[in-house]
Amino acid sequence: MSVTIYEESQFEAIKLAGKLAGQALDLACRSVKPGISTWELDQIAEEWIRSQGAIPTFKGYLGFPASLCTSVNHEVVHGIPNKNKVLKEGDIVSLDIGVTVKEKVNGKEWNYIGDTARTVAAGSINSQIQKLMDETQDSLYKGIEKCKAGKTIKDISIAVNNVAQKGKYGIVRMFGGHGIGPNYHSEPFIPNWPEYFENTPDSEIKPGMLLCIEPMFNLGTDDVRKLKDDWTIVTADHKLSAHFEHTILVTKDRQYITTKI
């Protein structure tokens, strides 16, 4: 994979994809309640995306079978929606969604993608879980503050990591943020821990980059495992995990959160 640099003529299509992703995620999050299945959440999101003339990015991507990743409680990311997984009072669920918009620019058709995630509760939760969710989200915005031309990817990692260290959270290291190209994932990788750069060169952030920042904090260990479905990632100690993500378009003079509504 390589870094994709977009031109100004493509920015409006990028913003549209991000806007639709943000709206689809918000609809799914507002639908979360005790008694709803993760499969139903997926159907709600997919039907809305297609009604807008857009495409659910995740469906079929590397074989993923759904439009929405639904990761419940100790599931970190890439949870597969299931009719039999019904949310209960006090559960938390991380919803991750991508939306693709096809547009022609200068005679060439491109895929433009917005990618975003949020952790929400089904019913009431205790203050410790609320704090986990709030501080994971806060770290996302601290990272976004550093996502601007002239800064580096490591600057983002440090900002996210500082919040995790202060809260004594486990930091998921198997996954992190990423660039977005026409085929979805692209360079650069955006780790949530700056030690990553001890053996890997840092990268300057440049205008035209489209970057996803996505912290994943755990109440316990950093360590995670992949389930037998070959998708779902869970915490090794089965303690809760939270996940937030936005897609950021970097321009010469600012950063634009495409997926914020």
Secondary structure, DSSP 4 states (H G I P E B T S, - for coil): --B----GGGHHHHHHHHHHHHHHHHHHHHT--TT-BHHHHHHHHHHHHHHTT-EETTTTGGG---SEEEEETTEEE-PPP-TT-B--TT-EEEEEEEEEEEEEETTEEEEEEEEEEEEEESS---HHHHHHHHHHHHHHHHHHHT-STT-BHHHHHHHHHHHHHHHT-EE--S--EEEEETTEEEEEEE-SSGGGGGSS---B--TT-EEEE--EEESS-S-EEE-TTSS-EEETT---EEE-BEEEEE-SS-EEETT--
